[in-house]
């Protein structure tokens, strides 16, 4: 009696069948009474990877490192050094890669910690090029794709307060042009944080009323803390974990650019600064 049955593609033998294995065409016969010896594959020990110098922990900068990373007079470096060291510890900007990126960004935003407030006194042409959707009249193909300022840009050209109030109106938590929010909460500090929503967030986070007194962000201590809080709040270290410094810069522009076009020249400056800072911090 044939007690073999097919179950899920395998042969199953009944209890009264002899110790034989049925054969199938093209499949070798295996003796079930023979011990099968399986040789273990050779074990290879991988050599440990050399530590990445860019992940070196940096708890503090000294004056001369800061001056090398962001060229500036010693007096200015000393003015901001202590506040910078507090921020990098508080917000885990504590590896060579993270710190190099942070310095490159705030260095470009603040002209190496010299300018703590955006003057906002743009020319009509600069307004059209920076915010074309708001201030450009047209893209003229007949004129080498040149951007032409519109009437609005020309009417407020060079007047800082109207420019800020129009450019940042109804964005970033601000009210309309007449609210004066654009001017009151214009870009300040090393990171050039901007908008009522950002100032309110930092006031709650820092426990300091920068909404009532926004110029506090131009001071080294509060400005650096606000820059660090911005960095941590928007997960900038995540980009660096994936070696995406360029994407990090673009993300910052998207967050606080109020519809501005990408600053290609500024991005190139940041990339050069990032590489220089990395070289200095990994020596």
Phi, psi and omega in degrees: 000130181277109183262007179277132178233153178265122178234116179054036176087002181243154175274133178241128184263138177290168187288336183262013181271149179288165180284069174232156181244124179295152180253148173240148183303128176085357180249124182299146176280136179244131178280114183291343181272358182262132179290128180268122180258122178250120180281133178286140177295152180298140180265126179250130178266117181284139176292137180298142180288141177294137180298142179282119182299336181290342179264010178300134179287131177233114182272329182210152170258155169254172185302318186287327174296316180297319180292328177287318182291312180237096184307123182196163176296152181300323180300318179291320179299317179294326181297323186257348189300310183300315180295323177297315181296325176296316182293318183291331176283316184295324187248022174055040173265060201239021170239164181302319182292315180295315183291322178299318180293316180300314180295320180298320182288308183290333177295318178289318182295327188245012183054055180056049175066024178265324186247113183259358177220136175287121182293336175062017181264061183284148171284167179300319180294319179296320177298316181295324182282326183278319180233069187298326181295334182261324191241357180267136180283315180193164171256106187268107177294332180289345183239048178056039179059025180294146179267128181252127178296144178270182183298322180298313179301318181292326184287333181248004182309129175078000179253103193301312185295312176299322179299313181297317183291326178281315185296318185257013179295135176058030176226154173056032178086002180280160171275193180288180182304324183284348181287340183069010179296322181302319180283316182297321184250038178292168184300125180221161175082176181300329181266354183055052177293145190216145174100145180302321182298317179294314182299320179296316179300314183290327176299317179291321184288318185271344183071026180230134186279078177278355175285314177288322182234076185296339180292350175302332181289351176274351177279145185307315186293307182288324179298316180291322177296320178296320178296317178293321178295320176300313181302313182286320184299327183253018170061042183294331179295335178299316180299321183288331176297338179248018178053047183242060182294320180297317178295326177300313180298318180293324178296319179298318178297320179296321184293317187236016184275348178053040177087009179290152175288163181294134181273090185295316180296316178299323178296318178298320178297317179297318180298316178297317180295320179300314179295320179296314180297320177300317180298319181290318185280349180253010178292000000 
